[in-house]
Amino acid sequence: MKFLVDNEGFAVNTAQMTAVRIKTNKNDGSFKNNRDYPFVADVHVSGREKPFTVFLTQGQGAELSLFVKEREMEGGGA
């Protein structure tokens, strides 16, 4: 999931993810708008107080959602 990079260029290590909150992107402006990026994910990782905020396309949102569900089934958190 190479798309897990925030606006500051920091990459998310999926092994350190502790929680993920995927929500609808309500931005209808020109930057990271909801037509191109319908989802926003707040990705919490261990050792970082502030969550990563990542804008997701439809496909990326589905991929992240599936990843989180698989981790929960394995008992790996997130």
HTML snippet that shows the backbone in 3Dmol.js (N, CA, C, O; Angstrom):
<script src="https://3Dmol.org/build/3Dmol-min.js"></script>
<div id="view" style="width:600px;height:400px;position:relative"></div>
<script>
const pdb = `
ATOM      1  N   MET A   1       0.823  -1.160   0.000  1.00  0.00           N
ATOM      2  CA  MET A   1       0.000   0.000   0.000  1.00  0.00           C
ATOM      3  C   MET A   1       0.882   1.244   0.000  1.00  0.00           C
ATOM      4  O   MET A   1       1.040   1.912   1.022  1.00  0.00           O
ATOM      5  N   LYS A   2       1.429   1.527  -1.118  1.00  0.00           N
ATOM      6  CA  LYS A   2       2.340   2.650  -1.256  1.00  0.00           C
ATOM      7  C   LYS A   2       1.651   3.999  -1.106  1.00  0.00           C
ATOM      8  O   LYS A   2       2.318   5.027  -0.988  1.00  0.00           O
ATOM      9  N   PHE A   3       0.317   4.005  -1.110  1.00  0.00           N
ATOM     10  CA  PHE A   3      -0.419   5.261  -1.009  1.00  0.00           C
ATOM     11  C   PHE A   3      -0.502   5.767   0.424  1.00  0.00           C
ATOM     12  O   PHE A   3      -1.011   6.866   0.641  1.00  0.00           O
ATOM     13  N   LEU A   4      -0.028   5.021   1.404  1.00  0.00           N
ATOM     14  CA  LEU A   4      -0.108   5.455   2.793  1.00  0.00           C
ATOM     15  C   LEU A   4       1.016   6.435   3.112  1.00  0.00           C
ATOM     16  O   LEU A   4       1.934   6.136   3.875  1.00  0.00           O
ATOM     17  N   VAL A   5       0.915   7.610   2.505  1.00  0.00           N
ATOM     18  CA  VAL A   5       1.852   8.704   2.725  1.00  0.00           C
ATOM     19  C   VAL A   5       1.024   9.949   2.996  1.00  0.00           C
ATOM     20  O   VAL A   5       0.084  10.241   2.257  1.00  0.00           O
ATOM     21  N   ASP A   6       1.364  10.690   4.053  1.00  0.00           N
ATOM     22  CA  ASP A   6       0.578  11.884   4.362  1.00  0.00           C
ATOM     23  C   ASP A   6       1.051  13.087   3.552  1.00  0.00           C
ATOM     24  O   ASP A   6       1.972  12.967   2.745  1.00  0.00           O
ATOM     25  N   ASN A   7       0.433  14.231   3.759  1.00  0.00           N
ATOM     26  CA  ASN A   7       0.745  15.437   2.996  1.00  0.00           C
ATOM     27  C   ASN A   7       2.155  15.950   3.233  1.00  0.00           C
ATOM     28  O   ASN A   7       2.682  16.708   2.419  1.00  0.00           O
ATOM     29  N   GLU A   8       2.773  15.545   4.340  1.00  0.00           N
ATOM     30  CA  GLU A   8       4.130  15.981   4.655  1.00  0.00           C
ATOM     31  C   GLU A   8       5.172  15.013   4.106  1.00  0.00           C
ATOM     32  O   GLU A   8       6.370  15.232   4.286  1.00  0.00           O
ATOM     33  N   GLY A   9       4.739  13.960   3.447  1.00  0.00           N
ATOM     34  CA  GLY A   9       5.664  12.998   2.863  1.00  0.00           C
ATOM     35  C   GLY A   9       6.076  11.867   3.781  1.00  0.00           C
ATOM     36  O   GLY A   9       6.944  11.070   3.423  1.00  0.00           O
ATOM     37  N   PHE A  10       5.470  11.778   4.964  1.00  0.00           N
ATOM     38  CA  PHE A  10       5.792  10.700   5.889  1.00  0.00           C
ATOM     39  C   PHE A  10       5.027   9.441   5.497  1.00  0.00           C
ATOM     40  O   PHE A  10       3.824   9.496   5.242  1.00  0.00           O
ATOM     41  N   ALA A  11       5.719   8.312   5.450  1.00  0.00           N
ATOM     42  CA  ALA A  11       5.089   7.039   5.101  1.00  0.00           C
ATOM     43  C   ALA A  11       4.648   6.316   6.369  1.00  0.00           C
ATOM     44  O   ALA A  11       5.270   6.438   7.424  1.00  0.00           O
ATOM     45  N   VAL A  12       3.570   5.570   6.240  1.00  0.00           N
ATOM     46  CA  VAL A  12       3.024   4.811   7.358  1.00  0.00           C
ATOM     47  C   VAL A  12       3.575   3.391   7.308  1.00  0.00           C
ATOM     48  O   VAL A  12       3.498   2.725   6.275  1.00  0.00           O
ATOM     49  N   ASN A  13       4.123   2.935   8.414  1.00  0.00           N
ATOM     50  CA  ASN A  13       4.560   1.555   8.543  1.00  0.00           C
ATOM     51  C   ASN A  13       3.341   0.748   8.995  1.00  0.00           C
ATOM     52  O   ASN A  13       2.876   0.905  10.124  1.00  0.00           O
ATOM     53  N   THR A  14       2.831  -0.105   8.128  1.00  0.00           N
ATOM     54  CA  THR A  14       1.599  -0.839   8.439  1.00  0.00           C
ATOM     55  C   THR A  14       1.744  -1.743   9.662  1.00  0.00           C
ATOM     56  O   THR A  14       0.745  -2.060  10.308  1.00  0.00           O
ATOM     57  N   ALA A  15       2.953  -2.160   9.990  1.00  0.00           N
ATOM     58  CA  ALA A  15       3.152  -3.000  11.167  1.00  0.00           C
ATOM     59  C   ALA A  15       2.934  -2.217  12.460  1.00  0.00           C
ATOM     60  O   ALA A  15       2.683  -2.814  13.506  1.00  0.00           O
ATOM     61  N   GLN A  16       3.027  -0.889  12.400  1.00  0.00           N
ATOM     62  CA  GLN A  16       2.863  -0.063  13.593  1.00  0.00           C
ATOM     63  C   GLN A  16       1.482   0.581  13.692  1.00  0.00           C
ATOM     64  O   GLN A  16       1.234   1.369  14.605  1.00  0.00           O
ATOM     65  N   MET A  17       0.585   0.258  12.767  1.00  0.00           N
ATOM     66  CA  MET A  17      -0.752   0.829  12.807  1.00  0.00           C
ATOM     67  C   MET A  17      -1.518   0.299  14.016  1.00  0.00           C
ATOM     68  O   MET A  17      -1.560  -0.906  14.261  1.00  0.00           O
ATOM     69  N   THR A  18      -2.122   1.222  14.769  1.00  0.00           N
ATOM     70  CA  THR A  18      -2.902   0.824  15.933  1.00  0.00           C
ATOM     71  C   THR A  18      -4.396   1.043  15.723  1.00  0.00           C
ATOM     72  O   THR A  18      -5.214   0.374  16.356  1.00  0.00           O
ATOM     73  N   ALA A  19      -4.761   1.970  14.844  1.00  0.00           N
ATOM     74  CA  ALA A  19      -6.169   2.239  14.562  1.00  0.00           C
ATOM     75  C   ALA A  19      -6.280   2.966  13.226  1.00  0.00           C
ATOM     76  O   ALA A  19      -5.382   3.708  12.828  1.00  0.00           O
ATOM     77  N   VAL A  20      -7.396   2.738  12.546  1.00  0.00           N
ATOM     78  CA  VAL A  20      -7.672   3.408  11.270  1.00  0.00           C
ATOM     79  C   VAL A  20      -9.125   3.854  11.295  1.00  0.00           C
ATOM     80  O   VAL A  20     -10.025   3.083  11.628  1.00  0.00           O
ATOM     81  N   ARG A  21      -9.332   5.104  10.940  1.00  0.00           N
ATOM     82  CA  ARG A  21     -10.698   5.621  10.820  1.00  0.00           C
ATOM     83  C   ARG A  21     -10.861   6.162   9.408  1.00  0.00           C
ATOM     84  O   ARG A  21     -10.224   7.147   9.037  1.00  0.00           O
ATOM     85  N   ILE A  22     -11.710   5.519   8.628  1.00  0.00           N
ATOM     86  CA  ILE A  22     -11.971   5.954   7.253  1.00  0.00           C
ATOM     87  C   ILE A  22     -13.298   6.686   7.240  1.00  0.00           C
ATOM     88  O   ILE A  22     -14.308   6.178   7.726  1.00  0.00           O
ATOM     89  N   LYS A  23     -13.284   7.888   6.677  1.00  0.00           N
ATOM     90  CA  LYS A  23     -14.503   8.688   6.620  1.00  0.00           C
ATOM     91  C   LYS A  23     -14.657   9.300   5.240  1.00  0.00           C
ATOM     92  O   LYS A  23     -13.730   9.265   4.431  1.00  0.00           O
ATOM     93  N   THR A  24     -15.818   9.857   4.975  1.00  0.00           N
ATOM     94  CA  THR A  24     -16.105  10.484   3.689  1.00  0.00           C
ATOM     95  C   THR A  24     -15.405  11.830   3.608  1.00  0.00           C
ATOM     96  O   THR A  24     -15.422  12.601   4.567  1.00  0.00           O
ATOM     97  N   ASN A  25     -14.788  12.114   2.467  1.00  0.00           N
ATOM     98  CA  ASN A  25     -14.141  13.400   2.225  1.00  0.00           C
ATOM     99  C   ASN A  25     -15.222  14.415   1.885  1.00  0.00           C
ATOM    100  O   ASN A  25     -15.955  14.235   0.913  1.00  0.00           O
ATOM    101  N   LYS A  26     -15.329  15.463   2.662  1.00  0.00           N
ATOM    102  CA  LYS A  26     -16.363  16.480   2.446  1.00  0.00           C
ATOM    103  C   LYS A  26     -15.816  17.704   1.711  1.00  0.00           C
ATOM    104  O   LYS A  26     -16.557  18.660   1.486  1.00  0.00           O
ATOM    105  N   ASN A  27     -14.546  17.696   1.334  1.00  0.00           N
ATOM    106  CA  ASN A  27     -13.932  18.833   0.653  1.00  0.00           C
ATOM    107  C   ASN A  27     -14.393  18.893  -0.798  1.00  0.00           C
ATOM    108  O   ASN A  27     -14.131  17.973  -1.572  1.00  0.00           O
ATOM    109  N   ASP A  28     -15.076  19.965  -1.166  1.00  0.00           N
ATOM    110  CA  ASP A  28     -15.502  20.114  -2.555  1.00  0.00           C
ATOM    111  C   ASP A  28     -14.675  21.176  -3.281  1.00  0.00           C
ATOM    112  O   ASP A  28     -15.045  21.623  -4.367  1.00  0.00           O
ATOM    113  N   GLY A  29     -13.550  21.579  -2.673  1.00  0.00           N
ATOM    114  CA  GLY A  29     -12.650  22.557  -3.290  1.00  0.00           C
ATOM    115  C   GLY A  29     -11.766  21.927  -4.349  1.00  0.00           C
ATOM    116  O   GLY A  29     -12.046  20.832  -4.836  1.00  0.00           O
ATOM    117  N   SER A  30     -10.704  22.620  -4.699  1.00  0.00           N
ATOM    118  CA  SER A  30      -9.837  22.143  -5.784  1.00  0.00           C
ATOM    119  C   SER A  30      -8.721  21.225  -5.289  1.00  0.00           C
ATOM    120  O   SER A  30      -8.205  20.433  -6.078  1.00  0.00           O
ATOM    121  N   PHE A  31      -8.326  21.299  -4.008  1.00  0.00           N
ATOM    122  CA  PHE A  31      -7.239  20.478  -3.481  1.00  0.00           C
ATOM    123  C   PHE A  31      -7.789  19.241  -2.788  1.00  0.00           C
ATOM    124  O   PHE A  31      -8.589  19.345  -1.858  1.00  0.00           O
ATOM    125  N   LYS A  32      -7.362  18.086  -3.239  1.00  0.00           N
ATOM    126  CA  LYS A  32      -7.804  16.811  -2.645  1.00  0.00           C
ATOM    127  C   LYS A  32      -9.323  16.777  -2.512  1.00  0.00           C
ATOM    128  O   LYS A  32      -9.854  16.469  -1.445  1.00  0.00           O
ATOM    129  N   ASN A  33     -10.010  17.093  -3.596  1.00  0.00           N
ATOM    130  CA  ASN A  33     -11.466  17.191  -3.557  1.00  0.00           C
ATOM    131  C   ASN A  33     -12.131  15.815  -3.477  1.00  0.00           C
ATOM    132  O   ASN A  33     -11.511  14.786  -3.745  1.00  0.00           O
ATOM    133  N   ASN A  34     -13.407  15.832  -3.101  1.00  0.00           N
ATOM    134  CA  ASN A  34     -14.128  14.576  -2.875  1.00  0.00           C
ATOM    135  C   ASN A  34     -14.474  13.833  -4.159  1.00  0.00           C
ATOM    136  O   ASN A  34     -14.872  12.670  -4.088  1.00  0.00           O
ATOM    137  N   ARG A  35     -14.343  14.443  -5.312  1.00  0.00           N
ATOM    138  CA  ARG A  35     -14.583  13.728  -6.569  1.00  0.00           C
ATOM    139  C   ARG A  35     -13.403  12.801  -6.888  1.00  0.00           C
ATOM    140  O   ARG A  35     -13.602  11.665  -7.319  1.00  0.00           O
ATOM    141  N   ASP A  36     -12.184  13.285  -6.678  1.00  0.00           N
ATOM    142  CA  ASP A  36     -10.995  12.481  -6.947  1.00  0.00           C
ATOM    143  C   ASP A  36     -10.609  11.594  -5.761  1.00  0.00           C
ATOM    144  O   ASP A  36     -10.101  10.487  -5.940  1.00  0.00           O
ATOM    145  N   TYR A  37     -10.854  12.090  -4.560  1.00  0.00           N
ATOM    146  CA  TYR A  37     -10.504  11.375  -3.335  1.00  0.00           C
ATOM    147  C   TYR A  37     -11.739  11.304  -2.438  1.00  0.00           C
ATOM    148  O   TYR A  37     -11.898  12.141  -1.549  1.00  0.00           O
ATOM    149  N   PRO A  38     -12.612  10.325  -2.653  1.00  0.00           N
ATOM    150  CA  PRO A  38     -13.862  10.281  -1.892  1.00  0.00           C
ATOM    151  C   PRO A  38     -13.707   9.911  -0.411  1.00  0.00           C
ATOM    152  O   PRO A  38     -14.660  10.044   0.357  1.00  0.00           O
ATOM    153  N   PHE A  39     -12.521   9.449  -0.003  1.00  0.00           N
ATOM    154  CA  PHE A  39     -12.323   9.031   1.391  1.00  0.00           C
ATOM    155  C   PHE A  39     -11.095   9.701   1.997  1.00  0.00           C
ATOM    156  O   PHE A  39     -10.134  10.038   1.306  1.00  0.00           O
ATOM    157  N   VAL A  40     -11.165   9.881   3.322  1.00  0.00           N
ATOM    158  CA  VAL A  40     -10.048  10.376   4.112  1.00  0.00           C
ATOM    159  C   VAL A  40      -9.846   9.364   5.233  1.00  0.00           C
ATOM    160  O   VAL A  40     -10.806   8.945   5.880  1.00  0.00           O
ATOM    161  N   ALA A  41      -8.596   8.975   5.459  1.00  0.00           N
ATOM    162  CA  ALA A  41      -8.307   8.037   6.535  1.00  0.00           C
ATOM    163  C   ALA A  41      -7.409   8.704   7.574  1.00  0.00           C
ATOM    164  O   ALA A  41      -6.405   9.328   7.231  1.00  0.00           O
ATOM    165  N   ASP A  42      -7.777   8.567   8.833  1.00  0.00           N
ATOM    166  CA  ASP A  42      -6.907   8.946   9.939  1.00  0.00           C
ATOM    167  C   ASP A  42      -6.257   7.653  10.407  1.00  0.00           C
ATOM    168  O   ASP A  42      -6.920   6.765  10.942  1.00  0.00           O
ATOM    169  N   VAL A  43      -4.949   7.564  10.195  1.00  0.00           N
ATOM    170  CA  VAL A  43      -4.213   6.347  10.515  1.00  0.00           C
ATOM    171  C   VAL A  43      -3.345   6.613  11.738  1.00  0.00           C
ATOM    172  O   VAL A  43      -2.423   7.428  11.697  1.00  0.00           O
ATOM    173  N   HIS A  44      -3.651   5.918  12.820  1.00  0.00           N
ATOM    174  CA  HIS A  44      -2.896   6.059  14.064  1.00  0.00           C
ATOM    175  C   HIS A  44      -1.801   4.995  14.092  1.00  0.00           C
ATOM    176  O   HIS A  44      -2.040   3.830  13.773  1.00  0.00           O
ATOM    177  N   VAL A  45      -0.599   5.414  14.477  1.00  0.00           N
ATOM    178  CA  VAL A  45       0.520   4.480  14.591  1.00  0.00           C
ATOM    179  C   VAL A  45       1.142   4.621  15.971  1.00  0.00           C
ATOM    180  O   VAL A  45       1.062   5.680  16.593  1.00  0.00           O
ATOM    181  N   SER A  46       1.763   3.541  16.445  1.00  0.00           N
ATOM    182  CA  SER A  46       2.399   3.583  17.756  1.00  0.00           C
ATOM    183  C   SER A  46       3.589   4.539  17.710  1.00  0.00           C
ATOM    184  O   SER A  46       4.312   4.606  16.716  1.00  0.00           O
ATOM    185  N   GLY A  47       3.775   5.269  18.795  1.00  0.00           N
ATOM    186  CA  GLY A  47       4.893   6.190  18.910  1.00  0.00           C
ATOM    187  C   GLY A  47       4.659   7.554  18.282  1.00  0.00           C
ATOM    188  O   GLY A  47       5.574   8.376  18.248  1.00  0.00           O
ATOM    189  N   ARG A  48       3.452   7.813  17.782  1.00  0.00           N
ATOM    190  CA  ARG A  48       3.139   9.117  17.180  1.00  0.00           C
ATOM    191  C   ARG A  48       1.796   9.582  17.721  1.00  0.00           C
ATOM    192  O   ARG A  48       0.783   8.898  17.571  1.00  0.00           O
ATOM    193  N   GLU A  49       1.798  10.749  18.349  1.00  0.00           N
ATOM    194  CA  GLU A  49       0.572  11.258  18.966  1.00  0.00           C
ATOM    195  C   GLU A  49      -0.471  11.641  17.920  1.00  0.00           C
ATOM    196  O   GLU A  49      -1.646  11.300  18.055  1.00  0.00           O
ATOM    197  N   LYS A  50      -0.042  12.344  16.886  1.00  0.00           N
ATOM    198  CA  LYS A  50      -0.954  12.829  15.850  1.00  0.00           C
ATOM    199  C   LYS A  50      -1.141  11.752  14.774  1.00  0.00           C
ATOM    200  O   LYS A  50      -0.157  11.173  14.314  1.00  0.00           O
ATOM    201  N   PRO A  51      -2.389  11.471  14.365  1.00  0.00           N
ATOM    202  CA  PRO A  51      -2.575  10.469  13.308  1.00  0.00           C
ATOM    203  C   PRO A  51      -2.148  11.008  11.940  1.00  0.00           C
ATOM    204  O   PRO A  51      -2.147  12.216  11.706  1.00  0.00           O
ATOM    205  N   PHE A  52      -1.792  10.106  11.062  1.00  0.00           N
ATOM    206  CA  PHE A  52      -1.555  10.455   9.671  1.00  0.00           C
ATOM    207  C   PHE A  52      -2.915  10.681   9.022  1.00  0.00           C
ATOM    208  O   PHE A  52      -3.843   9.908   9.260  1.00  0.00           O
ATOM    209  N   THR A  53      -3.050  11.709   8.220  1.00  0.00           N
ATOM    210  CA  THR A  53      -4.272  11.937   7.449  1.00  0.00           C
ATOM    211  C   THR A  53      -3.940  11.662   5.996  1.00  0.00           C
ATOM    212  O   THR A  53      -3.064  12.307   5.419  1.00  0.00           O
ATOM    213  N   VAL A  54      -4.638  10.705   5.404  1.00  0.00           N
ATOM    214  CA  VAL A  54      -4.357  10.261   4.046  1.00  0.00           C
ATOM    215  C   VAL A  54      -5.638  10.349   3.221  1.00  0.00           C
ATOM    216  O   VAL A  54      -6.679   9.831   3.624  1.00  0.00           O
ATOM    217  N   PHE A  55      -5.557  11.006   2.068  1.00  0.00           N
ATOM    218  CA  PHE A  55      -6.691  11.093   1.146  1.00  0.00           C
ATOM    219  C   PHE A  55      -6.651   9.891   0.214  1.00  0.00           C
ATOM    220  O   PHE A  55      -5.594   9.554  -0.319  1.00  0.00           O
ATOM    221  N   LEU A  56      -7.800   9.238   0.012  1.00  0.00           N
ATOM    222  CA  LEU A  56      -7.851   7.977  -0.710  1.00  0.00           C
ATOM    223  C   LEU A  56      -8.821   8.022  -1.887  1.00  0.00           C
ATOM    224  O   LEU A  56      -9.901   8.609  -1.810  1.00  0.00           O
ATOM    225  N   THR A  57      -8.401   7.383  -2.977  1.00  0.00           N
ATOM    226  CA  THR A  57      -9.310   7.174  -4.096  1.00  0.00           C
ATOM    227  C   THR A  57     -10.267   6.047  -3.718  1.00  0.00           C
ATOM    228  O   THR A  57     -10.108   5.421  -2.671  1.00  0.00           O
ATOM    229  N   GLN A  58     -11.244   5.792  -4.557  1.00  0.00           N
ATOM    230  CA  GLN A  58     -12.197   4.703  -4.303  1.00  0.00           C
ATOM    231  C   GLN A  58     -11.469   3.369  -4.126  1.00  0.00           C
ATOM    232  O   GLN A  58     -11.750   2.626  -3.185  1.00  0.00           O
ATOM    233  N   GLY A  59     -10.539   3.069  -5.026  1.00  0.00           N
ATOM    234  CA  GLY A  59      -9.794   1.806  -4.965  1.00  0.00           C
ATOM    235  C   GLY A  59      -8.902   1.711  -3.740  1.00  0.00           C
ATOM    236  O   GLY A  59      -8.819   0.655  -3.115  1.00  0.00           O
ATOM    237  N   GLN A  60      -8.232   2.808  -3.389  1.00  0.00           N
ATOM    238  CA  GLN A  60      -7.362   2.816  -2.220  1.00  0.00           C
ATOM    239  C   GLN A  60      -8.168   2.652  -0.941  1.00  0.00           C
ATOM    240  O   GLN A  60      -7.732   1.975  -0.009  1.00  0.00           O
ATOM    241  N   GLY A  61      -9.346   3.273  -0.895  1.00  0.00           N
ATOM    242  CA  GLY A  61     -10.208   3.114   0.270  1.00  0.00           C
ATOM    243  C   GLY A  61     -10.628   1.671   0.460  1.00  0.00           C
ATOM    244  O   GLY A  61     -10.641   1.164   1.581  1.00  0.00           O
ATOM    245  N   ALA A  62     -10.971   1.010  -0.632  1.00  0.00           N
ATOM    246  CA  ALA A  62     -11.361  -0.407  -0.571  1.00  0.00           C
ATOM    247  C   ALA A  62     -10.176  -1.268  -0.140  1.00  0.00           C
ATOM    248  O   ALA A  62     -10.337  -2.191   0.659  1.00  0.00           O
ATOM    249  N   GLU A  63      -8.984  -0.970  -0.666  1.00  0.00           N
ATOM    250  CA  GLU A  63      -7.789  -1.752  -0.318  1.00  0.00           C
ATOM    251  C   GLU A  63      -7.441  -1.595   1.163  1.00  0.00           C
ATOM    252  O   GLU A  63      -7.134  -2.581   1.835  1.00  0.00           O
ATOM    253  N   LEU A  64      -7.486  -0.370   1.672  1.00  0.00           N
ATOM    254  CA  LEU A  64      -7.175  -0.144   3.080  1.00  0.00           C
ATOM    255  C   LEU A  64      -8.226  -0.799   3.974  1.00  0.00           C
ATOM    256  O   LEU A  64      -7.885  -1.407   4.989  1.00  0.00           O
ATOM    257  N   SER A  65      -9.480  -0.681   3.609  1.00  0.00           N
ATOM    258  CA  SER A  65     -10.549  -1.297   4.381  1.00  0.00           C
ATOM    259  C   SER A  65     -10.374  -2.813   4.461  1.00  0.00           C
ATOM    260  O   SER A  65     -10.524  -3.405   5.529  1.00  0.00           O
ATOM    261  N   LEU A  66     -10.058  -3.430   3.337  1.00  0.00           N
ATOM    262  CA  LEU A  66      -9.828  -4.876   3.314  1.00  0.00           C
ATOM    263  C   LEU A  66      -8.622  -5.253   4.175  1.00  0.00           C
ATOM    264  O   LEU A  66      -8.660  -6.246   4.901  1.00  0.00           O
ATOM    265  N   PHE A  67      -7.550  -4.458   4.094  1.00  0.00           N
ATOM    266  CA  PHE A  67      -6.350  -4.713   4.894  1.00  0.00           C
ATOM    267  C   PHE A  67      -6.676  -4.679   6.387  1.00  0.00           C
ATOM    268  O   PHE A  67      -6.244  -5.547   7.146  1.00  0.00           O
ATOM    269  N   VAL A  68      -7.447  -3.661   6.800  1.00  0.00           N
ATOM    270  CA  VAL A  68      -7.808  -3.530   8.214  1.00  0.00           C
ATOM    271  C   VAL A  68      -8.663  -4.703   8.656  1.00  0.00           C
ATOM    272  O   VAL A  68      -8.449  -5.248   9.739  1.00  0.00           O
ATOM    273  N   LYS A  69      -9.632  -5.102   7.837  1.00  0.00           N
ATOM    274  CA  LYS A  69     -10.489  -6.245   8.182  1.00  0.00           C
ATOM    275  C   LYS A  69      -9.682  -7.525   8.315  1.00  0.00           C
ATOM    276  O   LYS A  69      -9.917  -8.312   9.231  1.00  0.00           O
ATOM    277  N   GLU A  70      -8.732  -7.742   7.410  1.00  0.00           N
ATOM    278  CA  GLU A  70      -7.890  -8.937   7.484  1.00  0.00           C
ATOM    279  C   GLU A  70      -7.040  -8.936   8.739  1.00  0.00           C
ATOM    280  O   GLU A  70      -6.873  -9.978   9.373  1.00  0.00           O
ATOM    281  N   ARG A  71      -6.499  -7.778   9.111  1.00  0.00           N
ATOM    282  CA  ARG A  71      -5.697  -7.686  10.346  1.00  0.00           C
ATOM    283  C   ARG A  71      -6.531  -7.972  11.573  1.00  0.00           C
ATOM    284  O   ARG A  71      -6.066  -8.626  12.506  1.00  0.00           O
ATOM    285  N   GLU A  72      -7.778  -7.481  11.581  1.00  0.00           N
ATOM    286  CA  GLU A  72      -8.657  -7.732  12.722  1.00  0.00           C
ATOM    287  C   GLU A  72      -8.960  -9.212  12.842  1.00  0.00           C
ATOM    288  O   GLU A  72      -9.019  -9.750  13.947  1.00  0.00           O
ATOM    289  N   MET A  73      -9.154  -9.877  11.706  1.00  0.00           N
ATOM    290  CA  MET A  73      -9.445 -11.318  11.726  1.00  0.00           C
ATOM    291  C   MET A  73      -8.252 -12.109  12.230  1.00  0.00           C
ATOM    292  O   MET A  73      -8.416 -13.155  12.859  1.00  0.00           O
ATOM    293  N   GLU A  74      -7.031 -11.606  11.952  1.00  0.00           N
ATOM    294  CA  GLU A  74      -5.820 -12.268  12.416  1.00  0.00           C
ATOM    295  C   GLU A  74      -5.504 -11.912  13.858  1.00  0.00           C
ATOM    296  O   GLU A  74      -4.634 -12.528  14.473  1.00  0.00           O
ATOM    297  N   GLY A  75      -6.204 -10.921  14.407  1.00  0.00           N
ATOM    298  CA  GLY A  75      -5.944 -10.484  15.770  1.00  0.00           C
ATOM    299  C   GLY A  75      -4.799  -9.512  15.872  1.00  0.00           C
ATOM    300  O   GLY A  75      -4.183  -9.392  16.931  1.00  0.00           O
ATOM    301  N   GLY A  76      -4.489  -8.793  14.764  1.00  0.00           N
ATOM    302  CA  GLY A  76      -3.347  -7.895  14.753  1.00  0.00           C
ATOM    303  C   GLY A  76      -3.661  -6.456  15.063  1.00  0.00           C
ATOM    304  O   GLY A  76      -2.799  -5.599  14.867  1.00  0.00           O
ATOM    305  N   GLY A  77      -4.847  -6.144  15.537  1.00  0.00           N
ATOM    306  CA  GLY A  77      -5.164  -4.757  15.884  1.00  0.00           C
ATOM    307  C   GLY A  77      -5.706  -4.000  14.712  1.00  0.00           C
ATOM    308  O   GLY A  77      -6.337  -4.558  13.814  1.00  0.00           O
ATOM    309  N   ALA A  78      -5.439  -2.669  14.740  1.00  0.00           N
ATOM    310  CA  ALA A  78      -5.959  -1.708  13.756  1.00  0.00           C
ATOM    311  C   ALA A  78      -7.423  -1.813  13.826  1.00  0.00           C
ATOM    312  O   ALA A  78      -8.128  -1.112  13.099  1.00  0.00           O
TER     313      ALA A  78
END
`;
const viewer = $3Dmol.createViewer("view");
viewer.addModel(pdb, "pdb");
viewer.setStyle({}, {cartoon: {color: "spectrum"}});
viewer.zoomTo();
viewer.render();
</script>
